[in-house]
Every structure is written in structure tokens, then in C-alpha cells.
Amino acid sequence: MIDFSFCIITDNSDEACLRIIEIADSIIKLEIPNYEIIVIGGQGNKFKSSLEEFRKIDFDENNKKGWITKKKNDVANLCKYDNIVMLHDYYVFHKDWYKGFLKIKEKFNKCDLCLNPVVMIDGRRDYTDWVTYDHPTLGMHTSLPYTEDKCVRYQYFSGGYFIVKKDFFLANPLNESLVSHQEEDVEWSRRIRNKASVIFNSNSYVKHNKKHRNLGIDFWNKLGVVSD
């Protein structure tokens, strides 16, 4: 058995809340014996009439626009389990996600940070799920084979979705002087990658439930819209 705290970072918009209901439903269906879901962002609980499977934590969005670093640091302090799944409000969990972690339980228990495959809404791999940042020969943004484990000190770990041990995260919080789209996850990755025990779990995966900018410019051009 592995216990998990799922922390969903949101702005609490109506569109995001619809996605969160789908996310929470996918978590509930995993049938994890001990887990919790915490949603942080915006004011008020819009889910009471439709879903009561999680705690909703208010956050003043007017303090600083895109202050996701503060949200993640705050919510980590509220988690009751050691294994924190930190995610933005657009990832749903495959039905065998939990079973995939049970397959690597011993290895997972010893790590500080864990990543797993991320699939975009069109079925393609999200290139940032296991990717280089400043590799001397592979360069930046090279998607690595999931079996490759020798490049961690040159990698970047996307802040959109990751699994981290609570004690490690509290000892190595995100830099709250940075906000969304200021490479806050790059700064964190570069700071922790040489001291963290990082593993990749290829047995489990999550999938976007919104159109994401990582779909690429060709995808968005076909739709005639600009990516967010």
C-alpha cells in the first residue's frame, strides 16, 4: 500500500472546475486505500453540489498574478501523507496509475522525486515529461527514453505534474519570488537535481484534459487559434 496526497493547483475558474471534477473522479476510481485530494486556488468552494471528495483551500489571486509557487509551498504544508502528487488542473489519471506505483513500491519509497509519462489530449507524448535542459551534447528540450536514468543532472522537471516526498519538498520549496511562466520550475529543477534521488515510473501515466501549449504551433495553426 502507498498513501498519496493529490494537490491540485487552480485559479478556480468555471472551466478549471469542470476539469477538476473529471480529475477527482479519475483519482477516486484508482481505489487507493489511503489518499486525500486538496484543491488550492481562488475563493470559495464551487464543488459542494457535485463533488465533496476533496478539501478546497482558498487563495487570494489578487496578491500576485500566477503565484503558483506560493500555492504549491502552502498546500504541501497541509498534506497528511508523505507522497505528494503536485499537479495543475488539467491532468487525469489512467485507471492503472496506482497499480503502476505498486509495481515499483520499494524503489519509489527510496526516492525524493518521481516522474511518469504524460500524454497530451491528442494522444502524443508531452515532450517535457522526461526531458533535458542543459545537456552538453543533447542540448535543451530533448525528450529522453523513459529507460534513460543517467542525465538527471542535466534535466528539467516540469512543474505541471510531479510526485515528491513531503519532507524533501518542504526542505527545498519553490522560489516564491517567481510566478507562472517565469521558469519557476526550471529554477527549482536546477537547484535540486544534484541532490535529489530522481526516478521515472514508466508503469503509470496521466493525460491532459485540455488543449495545452505543448501541442505545438502546427496544432494551434490548424485550429486557427493562439495557444495559451
C-alpha positions in Angstrom: 0.0 0.0 0.0 1.2 3.5 -0.8 -0.5 6.7 0.6 -0.9 9.8 -1.6 -1.8 13.4 -1.2 -3.1 14.8 -4.5 -2.6 18.6 -4.6 -4.5 20.3 -7.5 -3.3 23.9 -8.3 -6.0 26.1 -9.9 -7.3 29.6 -10.4 -10.8 28.3 -9.6 -12.3 29.4 -12.9 -15.5 27.8 -14.0 -13.7 26.0 -16.9 -11.0 24.8 -14.5 -13.6 23.5 -12.0 -15.2 21.3 -14.7 -11.7 19.8 -15.4 -11.1 19.3 -11.7 -14.3 17.3 -11.3 -13.0 14.9 -14.0 -9.6 14.8 -12.4 -11.0 14.0 -9.0 -13.3 11.3 -10.5 -10.2 9.6 -12.1 -8.4 9.7 -8.7 -11.4 8.2 -6.9 -11.5 5.3 -9.4 -7.9 4.4 -8.6 -9.3 2.8 -5.4 -6.2 3.9 -3.3 -6.8 2.7 0.3 -5.4 6.0 1.8 -5.4 9.2 -0.1 -6.6 12.8 0.0 -7.3 15.4 -2.6 -6.6 19.1 -1.9 -7.6 21.9 -4.3 -5.9 25.3 -3.8 -6.7 28.5 -5.7 -9.4 31.2 -5.9 -12.1 31.9 -3.4 -15.0 29.6 -2.4 -15.9 26.0 -3.0 -17.8 25.6 -6.2 -18.0 21.9 -5.9 -20.3 21.3 -2.9 -23.3 20.4 -5.0 -21.5 17.9 -7.3 -18.4 16.7 -5.5 -17.2 16.5 -1.9 -14.2 14.3 -2.2 -11.7 16.9 -1.5 -10.7 19.9 0.6 -10.8 23.3 -1.0 -8.2 25.8 0.1 -8.9 29.5 -0.7 -6.1 31.6 -2.1 -6.2 35.4 -2.9 -5.4 35.6 -6.6 -5.0 39.3 -6.3 -1.9 39.1 -4.2 0.3 38.3 -7.2 -0.8 37.0 -10.6 0.2 33.5 -11.4 1.6 32.9 -7.9 1.7 29.1 -8.3 5.0 28.8 -6.3 3.2 30.1 -3.2 0.2 27.8 -3.8 2.4 24.7 -4.0 4.5 25.6 -1.0 1.4 26.3 1.0 -0.5 23.2 0.1 2.5 20.9 0.8 2.4 22.0 4.4 -1.2 20.8 4.6 -0.7 17.3 3.3 -1.1 14.4 5.7 0.7 11.9 3.5 4.4 11.7 2.6 3.9 11.2 -1.1 2.6 14.4 -2.7 1.3 14.4 -6.2 1.5 18.0 -7.3 -0.5 18.9 -10.4 -2.0 21.7 -12.3 -5.7 21.5 -13.0 -5.6 19.6 -16.3 -4.2 16.1 -15.7 -6.4 13.0 -15.4 -5.1 9.6 -14.1 -5.1 6.4 -16.1 -7.0 3.6 -14.4 -3.9 1.6 -13.6 -1.8 4.6 -12.3 -1.8 3.4 -8.7 -1.1 -0.2 -9.7 1.9 1.0 -11.7 3.3 2.6 -8.5 2.8 -0.6 -6.5 5.0 -2.4 -9.1 7.9 -0.1 -8.1 7.0 0.3 -4.4 10.4 -0.4 -3.0 12.2 1.8 -5.4 9.6 4.6 -5.1 9.8 4.6 -1.3 13.5 5.4 -1.5 13.3 8.3 -4.0 12.7 12.0 -3.5 11.2 12.9 -6.8 9.3 10.8 -9.3 8.1 11.5 -12.9 5.9 9.4 -15.2 4.7 9.5 -18.8 2.4 12.4 -19.7 0.1 12.1 -22.7 -1.4 15.2 -24.4 -5.0 15.5 -25.3 -4.3 14.4 -28.9 -2.6 11.2 -27.7 1.0 12.3 -28.3 3.7 12.3 -25.6 4.2 15.6 -23.8 7.9 16.2 -24.6 8.5 17.7 -21.1 7.7 14.6 -19.2 11.4 13.4 -19.2 13.5 16.0 -20.9 16.9 17.6 -21.0 17.5 21.3 -20.1 21.2 22.0 -20.5 22.8 18.7 -21.6 26.3 19.3 -23.1 25.6 17.2 -26.2 21.8 16.7 -26.3 21.1 20.3 -25.7 17.8 21.7 -24.5 14.3 20.1 -24.7 15.4 16.7 -25.9 12.9 14.1 -24.9 14.7 11.2 -23.3 13.9 7.5 -23.5 12.0 6.5 -20.3 14.7 4.0 -19.6 17.4 6.7 -19.5 18.5 7.5 -16.0 22.0 8.9 -16.4 21.0 12.5 -17.4 19.3 13.7 -14.3 21.8 16.4 -13.5 21.1 18.0 -16.9 17.3 17.7 -16.8 14.3 19.9 -16.2 11.3 18.7 -14.2 8.0 20.2 -15.3 6.1 21.9 -12.5 2.8 21.0 -14.1 2.9 17.4 -12.7 5.4 15.6 -10.4 5.4 13.4 -7.4 7.6 14.4 -4.5 8.2 13.4 -0.9 6.8 15.9 1.6 9.9 16.2 3.7 12.1 16.8 0.6 9.8 19.4 -0.8 9.4 21.3 2.5 13.2 21.4 2.8 13.5 22.5 -0.9 10.5 24.8 -1.6 9.8 26.6 -4.8 11.1 30.2 -5.1 8.1 32.4 -4.3 9.7 35.4 -5.9 8.9 33.7 -9.3 5.4 33.2 -10.8 3.9 31.2 -13.6 5.9 31.5 -16.9 9.0 32.8 -15.2 10.7 29.4 -15.4 10.0 28.8 -11.7 10.2 25.0 -12.3 13.5 25.4 -14.2 15.0 27.3 -11.2 13.7 24.6 -8.8 15.0 21.8 -11.1 18.5 23.2 -11.3 18.6 23.7 -7.6 17.5 20.2 -6.5 18.6 17.9 -9.3 22.1 17.3 -8.0 20.9 16.3 -4.5 17.6 14.6 -5.2 17.1 10.9 -5.8 15.0 11.1 -9.0 13.3 8.1 -10.7 11.0 7.6 -13.6 7.9 5.3 -13.4 7.0 4.1 -16.8 4.2 1.9 -15.5 1.9 4.8 -14.8 0.7 7.7 -16.8 -1.5 10.8 -16.8 -3.2 12.6 -19.7 -4.1 16.3 -20.3 -7.8 17.1 -20.3 -7.3 20.4 -22.0 -5.5 21.7 -25.1 -2.0 22.6 -23.9 0.6 24.8 -25.5 2.9 21.8 -25.7 0.8 20.5 -28.5 2.9 22.8 -30.7 2.4 25.6 -33.1 1.3 23.3 -36.0 -1.6 22.0 -33.9 -2.8 25.5 -33.0 -2.4 26.8 -36.5 -4.8 24.1 -37.7 -7.3 25.4 -35.2 -6.8 29.0 -36.2 -6.1 30.0 -32.6 -3.2 31.0 -30.4 -2.0 28.6 -27.7 -2.2 29.7 -24.0 
